[in-house]
Amino acid sequence: MKVAAVIAFYAAVFFWGWRQLRGKGSGLNRLLLGGLLGWAAYINLAGIAMVPHLSISSVYIVFFQPVGRAIIGWLGG
């Protein structure tokens, strides 16, 4: 039930935003709106389903965190 509510919310926001973006040059803006809302829905639904997912912080967790630990280890910390 929660998943259906989230999908309905994102669909409503998408259609509202689609109608607000009118005029010349709105094609790219509509594409960006769909991409951002699609990404947000993906992250939200993956969190609800408790499945592993990619996010902006994944790069930090996979790369920068181990490098930071290695640097701290080299410095004697």
DSSP file (Angstrom, degrees, kcal/mol; ACC not computed):
  #  RESIDUE AA STRUCTURE BP1 BP2  ACC     N-H-->O    O-->H-N    N-H-->O    O-->H-N    TCO  KAPPA ALPHA  PHI   PSI    X-CA   Y-CA   Z-CA
    1    1 A M     >        0   0    0      0, 0.0     4,-1.9     0, 0.0     5,-0.1   0.000 360.0 360.0 360.0 -38.5    0.0    0.0    0.0
    2    2 A K  H  >  +     0   0    0      1,-0.2     4,-2.2     2,-0.2     5,-0.2   0.888 360.0  52.1 -65.1 -38.7    2.9    2.3    0.8
    3    3 A V  H  > S+     0   0    0      1,-0.2     4,-2.5     2,-0.2    -1,-0.2   0.909 108.4  50.6 -64.3 -42.5    4.5    1.7   -2.6
    4    4 A A  H  > S+     0   0    0      1,-0.2     4,-2.4     2,-0.2    -1,-0.2   0.886 109.9  50.6 -63.7 -38.5    1.3    2.6   -4.4
    5    5 A A  H  X S+     0   0    0     -4,-1.9     4,-2.3     2,-0.2    -1,-0.2   0.901 110.7  48.8 -66.2 -40.6    0.9    5.8   -2.4
    6    6 A V  H  X S+     0   0    0     -4,-2.2     4,-2.6     2,-0.2     5,-0.2   0.926 112.3  48.0 -65.2 -44.3    4.5    6.8   -3.2
    7    7 A I  H  X S+     0   0    0     -4,-2.5     4,-2.4     1,-0.2    -2,-0.2   0.914 112.0  49.8 -62.7 -42.5    4.0    6.1   -6.9
    8    8 A A  H  X S+     0   0    0     -4,-2.4     4,-2.3     2,-0.2    -1,-0.2   0.897 110.8  50.6 -63.2 -39.9    0.7    8.0   -7.0
    9    9 A F  H  X S+     0   0    0     -4,-2.3     4,-2.4     2,-0.2    -2,-0.2   0.946 112.3  45.2 -62.8 -49.0    2.4   11.0   -5.2
   10   10 A Y  H  X S+     0   0    0     -4,-2.6     4,-2.4     1,-0.2    -2,-0.2   0.875 112.7  51.6 -65.0 -36.3    5.3   11.1   -7.7
   11   11 A A  H  X S+     0   0    0     -4,-2.4     4,-2.5    -5,-0.2    -1,-0.2   0.913 110.4  48.8 -64.7 -41.9    2.9   10.7  -10.7
   12   12 A A  H  X S+     0   0    0     -4,-2.3     4,-2.3     2,-0.2    -2,-0.2   0.915 112.8  47.1 -64.2 -43.0    0.8   13.6   -9.4
   13   13 A V  H  X S+     0   0    0     -4,-2.4     4,-2.7     2,-0.2    -1,-0.2   0.893 111.8  51.9 -65.4 -39.3    3.9   15.8   -8.9
   14   14 A F  H  X S+     0   0    0     -4,-2.4     4,-2.6     2,-0.2    -2,-0.2   0.943 112.0  44.3 -62.8 -48.2    5.2   14.9  -12.4
   15   15 A F  H  X S+     0   0    0     -4,-2.5     4,-1.8     2,-0.2    -1,-0.2   0.869 113.8  50.7 -67.3 -35.4    1.9   15.8  -14.1
   16   16 A W  H  X S+     0   0    0     -4,-2.3     4,-1.6    -5,-0.2    -1,-0.2   0.942 113.9  44.6 -64.4 -46.2    1.6   19.0  -12.1
   17   17 A G  H  X S+     0   0    0     -4,-2.7     4,-1.7     1,-0.2    -2,-0.2   0.871 109.4  56.3 -64.8 -37.6    5.2   20.0  -13.0
   18   18 A W  H  < S+     0   0    0     -4,-2.6    -1,-0.2     1,-0.2    -2,-0.2   0.902 108.9  46.8 -60.3 -41.8    4.6   19.0  -16.7
   19   19 A R  H  < S+     0   0    0     -4,-1.8    -1,-0.2     1,-0.2    -2,-0.2   0.831 109.7  54.0 -71.1 -31.1    1.7   21.3  -16.9
   20   20 A Q  H  < S+     0   0    0     -4,-1.6     2,-1.2     1,-0.1    -1,-0.2   0.803  94.5  75.6 -72.9 -28.5    3.6   24.2  -15.2
   21   21 A L     <  +     0   0    0     -4,-1.7     2,-0.3    -5,-0.1    -1,-0.1  -0.718  67.4 144.5 -89.9  97.2    6.5   23.9  -17.8
   22   22 A R        +     0   0    0     -2,-1.2     2,-0.1     2,-0.1    -3,-0.0  -0.802  27.8  39.9-124.9 166.9    5.1   25.5  -20.9
   23   23 A G  S >  S-     0   0    0     -2,-0.3     3,-1.4     2,-0.1     4,-0.2  -0.294  93.1 -12.6  94.9-174.0    6.5   27.6  -23.7
   24   24 A K  T 3  S+     0   0    0      1,-0.2    -2,-0.1     2,-0.1     0, 0.0  -0.380 126.7  13.6 -67.4 135.5    9.7   27.7  -25.7
   25   25 A G  T 3> S+     0   0    0     -2,-0.1     4,-0.7     1,-0.1     3,-0.3   0.633  84.5 123.4  77.8  14.5   12.6   25.6  -24.4
   26   26 A S  H <>  +     0   0    0     -3,-1.4     4,-2.6     1,-0.2     5,-0.2   0.592  52.2  81.5 -84.5  -8.4   10.5   23.6  -22.0
   27   27 A G  H  > S+     0   0    0      2,-0.2     4,-2.0     1,-0.2    -1,-0.2   0.930  95.2  43.1 -61.6 -46.7   11.5   20.3  -23.5
   28   28 A L  H  > S+     0   0    0     -3,-0.3     4,-2.6     2,-0.2    -1,-0.2   0.894 113.7  52.3 -66.3 -39.6   14.8   20.1  -21.7
   29   29 A N  H  X S+     0   0    0     -4,-0.7     4,-2.5     1,-0.2    -2,-0.2   0.894 109.5  49.2 -63.7 -39.3   13.1   21.3  -18.5
   30   30 A R  H  X S+     0   0    0     -4,-2.6     4,-2.4     2,-0.2    -1,-0.2   0.880 110.4  51.1 -66.9 -37.0   10.5   18.6  -18.8
   31   31 A L  H  X S+     0   0    0     -4,-2.0     4,-2.4     2,-0.2    -2,-0.2   0.918 111.4  47.6 -64.8 -43.5   13.3   16.0  -19.4
   32   32 A L  H  X S+     0   0    0     -4,-2.6     4,-2.8     2,-0.2     5,-0.3   0.894 110.6  52.4 -64.0 -40.6   15.1   17.2  -16.3
   33   33 A L  H  X S+     0   0    0     -4,-2.5     4,-2.5     1,-0.2     5,-0.3   0.941 111.5  46.0 -60.0 -47.9   11.9   17.1  -14.2
   34   34 A G  H  X S+     0   0    0     -4,-2.4     4,-2.3     1,-0.2    -2,-0.2   0.896 113.6  49.4 -63.1 -40.3   11.2   13.6  -15.3
   35   35 A G  H  X S+     0   0    0     -4,-2.4     4,-2.4     2,-0.2    -2,-0.2   0.929 113.5  44.8 -65.3 -45.6   14.8   12.5  -14.6
   36   36 A L  H  X S+     0   0    0     -4,-2.8     4,-2.5     2,-0.2    -2,-0.2   0.918 116.4  45.1 -65.7 -43.6   14.9   14.1  -11.1
   37   37 A L  H  X S+     0   0    0     -4,-2.5     4,-2.4    -5,-0.3    -1,-0.2   0.873 112.7  52.0 -69.2 -35.1   11.5   12.8  -10.1
   38   38 A G  H  X S+     0   0    0     -4,-2.3     4,-2.3    -5,-0.3    -2,-0.2   0.920 111.5  46.6 -63.9 -43.4   12.4    9.3  -11.5
   39   39 A W  H  X S+     0   0    0     -4,-2.4     4,-2.5     2,-0.2     5,-0.2   0.918 113.1  49.2 -64.2 -43.9   15.6    9.2   -9.5
   40   40 A A  H  X S+     0   0    0     -4,-2.5     4,-2.4     1,-0.2    -2,-0.2   0.900 111.9  48.6 -63.4 -40.6   13.8   10.4   -6.4
   41   41 A A  H  X S+     0   0    0     -4,-2.4     4,-3.0     2,-0.2     5,-0.3   0.907 110.2  52.0 -65.5 -40.8   11.2    7.8   -6.8
   42   42 A Y  H  X S+     0   0    0     -4,-2.3     4,-2.4     2,-0.2    -2,-0.2   0.934 112.5  44.6 -60.0 -47.8   13.8    5.1   -7.4
   43   43 A I  H  X S+     0   0    0     -4,-2.5     4,-1.9     2,-0.2    -2,-0.2   0.915 115.6  48.1 -63.6 -43.5   15.7    6.0   -4.2
   44   44 A N  H  X S+     0   0    0     -4,-2.4     4,-2.0    -5,-0.2    -2,-0.2   0.927 114.2  44.4 -64.5 -46.5   12.4    6.2   -2.2
   45   45 A L  H  X S+     0   0    0     -4,-3.0     4,-2.4     1,-0.2    -1,-0.2   0.865 111.9  52.8 -69.5 -35.4   11.0    2.9   -3.4
   46   46 A A  H  X>S+     0   0    0     -4,-2.4     5,-2.0    -5,-0.3     4,-0.7   0.874 109.5  50.5 -66.3 -35.3   14.4    1.1   -2.9
   47   47 A G  H  <5S+     0   0    0     -4,-1.9     3,-0.3    -5,-0.2    -2,-0.2   0.887 110.7  48.2 -67.2 -39.4   14.4    2.4    0.7
   48   48 A I  H  <5S+     0   0    0     -4,-2.0    -2,-0.2     1,-0.2    -1,-0.2   0.911 114.9  44.8 -66.2 -41.7   10.9    1.2    1.3
   49   49 A A  H  <5S-     0   0    0     -4,-2.4    -1,-0.2    -5,-0.1    -2,-0.2   0.544 106.1-130.6 -80.2  -7.0   11.7   -2.2   -0.2
   50   50 A M  T  <5 +     0   0    0     -4,-0.7    -3,-0.2    -3,-0.3    -4,-0.1   0.893  56.9 143.5  58.3  43.4   15.0   -2.4    1.8
   51   51 A V      < -     0   0    0     -5,-2.0    -1,-0.2    -6,-0.1    -2,-0.1  -0.843  59.4 -95.9-109.6 150.2   17.0   -3.3   -1.3
   52   52 A P        +     0   0    0      0, 0.0     2,-0.3     0, 0.0    -1,-0.0  -0.375  52.4 174.9 -62.5 141.8   20.6   -2.1   -2.1
   53   53 A H        -     0   0    0     -2,-0.0     2,-0.4    -6,-0.0   -10,-0.0  -0.974  32.0-108.7-147.0 158.7   20.5    0.9   -4.4
   54   54 A L        +     0   0    0     -2,-0.3     2,-0.3     3,-0.0     3,-0.0  -0.721  43.2 159.2 -89.1 137.8   22.9    3.4   -6.0
   55   55 A S    >>  -     0   0    0     -2,-0.4     3,-1.1     1,-0.0     4,-0.5  -0.850  56.9 -88.0-143.4-178.7   22.9    7.0   -4.7
   56   56 A I  H >> S+     0   0    0     -2,-0.3     3,-0.7     1,-0.3     4,-0.6   0.858 125.3  55.9 -63.2 -35.0   25.1   10.0   -4.7
   57   57 A S  H 3> S+     0   0    0      1,-0.2     4,-2.5     2,-0.2    -1,-0.3   0.611  86.1  81.9 -75.6 -10.2   26.7    8.8   -1.5
   58   58 A S  H <> S+     0   0    0     -3,-1.1     4,-2.6     1,-0.2     5,-0.3   0.881  89.2  52.8 -61.4 -38.3   27.6    5.4   -3.0
   59   59 A V  H <X>S+     0   0    0     -3,-0.7     4,-2.5    -4,-0.5     5,-1.0   0.909 110.7  47.6 -63.2 -41.8   30.7    7.0   -4.6
   60   60 A Y  I  <>S+     0   0    0     -4,-0.6     5,-2.5     3,-0.2    -2,-0.2   0.934 114.3  45.7 -63.7 -46.5   31.8    8.3   -1.2
   61   61 A I  I  <5S+     0   0    0     -4,-2.5    -2,-0.2     1,-0.2    -1,-0.2   0.902 119.5  39.9 -65.8 -41.7   31.2    5.0    0.6
   62   62 A V  I  <5S+     0   0    0     -4,-2.6    -2,-0.2    -5,-0.2    -1,-0.2   0.878 133.6  11.9 -78.1 -39.0   32.9    2.9   -2.1
   63   63 A F  I  X5S+     0   0    0     -4,-2.5     4,-1.7    -5,-0.3    -3,-0.2   0.880 125.1  41.3-108.1 -58.5   35.9    5.1   -2.9
   64   64 A F  I  ><S+     0   0    0     -5,-1.0     4,-2.6     1,-0.2     5,-0.2   0.840 108.6  57.4 -71.4 -34.5   36.6    8.1   -0.6
   65   65 A Q  H  ><S+     0   0    0     -5,-2.5     4,-2.2     2,-0.2    -1,-0.2   0.946 110.5  42.6 -63.8 -49.1   35.9    6.3    2.8
   66   66 A P  H  > S+     0   0    0      0, 0.0     4,-2.4     0, 0.0    -1,-0.2   0.894 114.6  51.5 -64.1 -37.2   38.5    3.6    2.2
   67   67 A V  H  X S+     0   0    0     -4,-1.7     4,-2.5     2,-0.2    -2,-0.2   0.923 109.9  49.7 -64.4 -42.4   41.0    6.1    0.8
   68   68 A G  H  X S+     0   0    0     -4,-2.6     4,-2.3     1,-0.2    -1,-0.2   0.905 110.6  49.7 -62.1 -41.7   40.5    8.3    3.9
   69   69 A R  H  X S+     0   0    0     -4,-2.2     4,-2.3     2,-0.2    -1,-0.2   0.900 110.6  50.6 -63.8 -39.8   41.0    5.4    6.2
   70   70 A A  H  X S+     0   0    0     -4,-2.4     4,-2.5     2,-0.2    -2,-0.2   0.919 110.5  48.9 -64.3 -43.2   44.2    4.5    4.4
   71   71 A I  H  X S+     0   0    0     -4,-2.5     4,-1.9     2,-0.2    -2,-0.2   0.919 111.4  49.3 -63.0 -43.4   45.6    8.0    4.6
   72   72 A I  H  <>S+     0   0    0     -4,-2.3     5,-2.8     1,-0.2     4,-0.3   0.899 111.4  50.4 -63.0 -39.5   44.8    8.1    8.4
   73   73 A G  H ><5S+     0   0    0     -4,-2.3     3,-1.1     4,-0.2    -2,-0.2   0.897 109.3  50.6 -64.3 -40.5   46.5    4.8    8.8
   74   74 A W  H 3<5S+     0   0    0     -4,-2.5    -1,-0.2     1,-0.3    -2,-0.2   0.838 107.3  54.3 -65.8 -32.3   49.6    6.1    6.9
   75   75 A L  T 3<5S-     0   0    0     -4,-1.9    -1,-0.3    -5,-0.2    -2,-0.2   0.497 121.7-107.5 -82.0  -1.5   49.7    9.1    9.1
   76   76 A G  T < 5       0   0    0     -3,-1.1    -3,-0.2    -4,-0.3    -2,-0.1   0.679 360.0 360.0  89.3  18.3   49.8    6.9   12.2
   77   77 A G      <       0   0    0     -5,-2.8    -4,-0.2    -6,-0.2    -5,-0.1   0.447 360.0 360.0 -97.5 360.0   46.3    7.6   13.4
